[in-house]
């Protein structure tokens, strides 16, 4: 068994743009959430797993081998439940 070096291959300056963009995106995300109601936030968070699964199948070519049927069923159930809760509430304006 060969041991790998723990030394960084890429220079630390290469990580600067990634860390700055990640910090900026996080800041913008929290600022944008101030203008969205909590049920809408919850619905959006529950629904974001669907495109991840679809794109994983399309781009990654998993075709269901790596993602179980149970995972797909739980994701659909979670999204449908969140939509039902969101739609059953009377909007407050």
C-alpha positions, 0 to 999 in steps of 0.5 A: 500500500502506497502512502499519499502525501498530505501536502497541497498540490494546488497553491493556496491562492487557487482556493481564494476565488472559490472561498470568496465566491462561496462566502458571497453566495452564502451572504446573498442567499441569507439576504434573499431569504429575508423576503420569502415566507417560511412555508415557501422556504421550506417548499423550496428546500424540499423541492431542490432534491428532485433536480439533483436526482434528475441531473444525477441520472442525466449527467452522471449516467447512474440510471438508478444504479447508485440511487435506490428506488426508496430514495426516489420515493422518499424525495417525491413524498417529501416534496408532495407533503411540503406542497400540501402543507404549503397549499393548505394554509390560508395566505396572510397578506 
